[in-house]
Amino acid sequence: MTDDSDIIAAARAAMARAYAPYSRFKVGAAVRGASGRLYAGCNVENAAYPQGWCAEASAIAAMVMAGETRIVEAAVMGGGDALCTPCGGCRQKLYEFAGDELPIHVCGPQGLRRTVTLGELLPLAFGPENLT
């Protein structure tokens, strides 16, 4: 994995398109479906704050709309000094389409900062298998 990899480039391009007029905190995300195809999304804020959506959710929606239901890799890019990891809700959304082993590349404008697994971010997750 290099800083100019396709998934990181897709997250960077998505971050540039984010609609964040209130927080000014732009986030981009990309997920790779089982087919190898990339799907990107950005955060979209709304004046009624809870009505916005996260970059990861946008990327997942694009993937599902294209007919895929399995994520094999993800990248999230945000600004600032702290790591920009998926929020709790997005961790759960990612888990719906992946497992504990899903690699998530946490990036900043300079590129890759750290790679973690979804299992590290969301231990003991609740998923479809809990419903049986």
N, C-alpha and C positions, 0 to 999 in steps of 0.2 A: 504494500500500500504506500503510495507516494502522495505528496500534497497536490499533485496535478492529476490524480486519478479521476476517472469519469464520474464517480458518485460524489466526490467532493466538489468537483466542478459544477455538477448539477445543483448541489445544495447552495453553492456560492451564487450561481445565477438566480436561483429562486429567492435567496435573501435580498438580492438587488431589487426584486419586484415586490417585496413585502409592502403592505399597506399598514403603516404604524404611525398615524398622525398624532396619537395621544401619548403613547409611551416613548415613541421614537426608538424603540427596541425592535429592530428587524431580525427575523429568524427565517432561515431557509432549511428545508429538509429534502432528502431524496431517499427513496426506498428502491431496492432491486427486487423485482419479482422473480419467481422460480424460472421464468423464461429467459432471464438475463436482462430484460428490458428495465430501464430506469423510469421512475415516476417522481416528479418533484412537486413541491408545494411550498407556500409561504404563509406567514401569519397574516391574518386580515382582521384588523381591529374594527370596532363599532362604537359609536358614542355611548350606547347602552352596553357597557363593558362586558357583561357576561355573554353577550350575543356574538362576539368575535370567535375566530377559530384559530387553532394552532397550525404551524407549518406541517407537522407530522400528520395531523388529521387530513390536511389538504392533500398531501402526497398519497396517503392511504386511499382516499376517495378517488383520486385519479387512477390508481392501480385497480381498484374494484370496478370502476367504470370501464376500464379496458378489458375486463374479464378475468383478471388474476385474483387469486385468493391466498397466495403464500409469499411472505417476505423472507429473503435470504440474507439481506444486508441493509443497513440503514446508515445515514449520515445526517447530522444536525449541525447547523452553523449559526452562531450568534456572535454579537460583539461583546465588548467588555473584558475585564480581566478574569472573571470567574468562568468556570466551565458552564456551557449552555447545554444541559442535558434535557431530555424530554421531561415534561411535567408529569405528575402522577397519572392524570387522565390519559395522556398520550402513551405512557408506559403500558397502561392497560389496553389501549387501542392496538399498539404494536403486538402485544401478546396474543390478541385474537387471531393474528395472521402469522405468528412465528412462535418459537419456543425460547426456553431459557438460553440456548446457545447463540441466539441472534447477535451478531457483532454490530455494535453501534459506534460509529466514528464521531467523536465529539470534536467539533472544529471551531476555529475562530477565523477572522479574516486572513490571517497568515497561513492557515491550513490546518492540518491534523494536529490536535492537542493530545488526544488520548483515545484509545479504543477500549470499550467495556462490553460486557455481554448484557443482554436484557435481564438475565437471571441475577446479575450483580445489582442492577437498578431496581428490580421488582422481585425480591425473593418471595417464595411461597405464593406465587400468583394464583389468582382465581381464573380458570379458563373453561372452555367447553367440556373438558374431561370431568370437571366438578359437577356437571349437570346430569351425569349418568348414574 
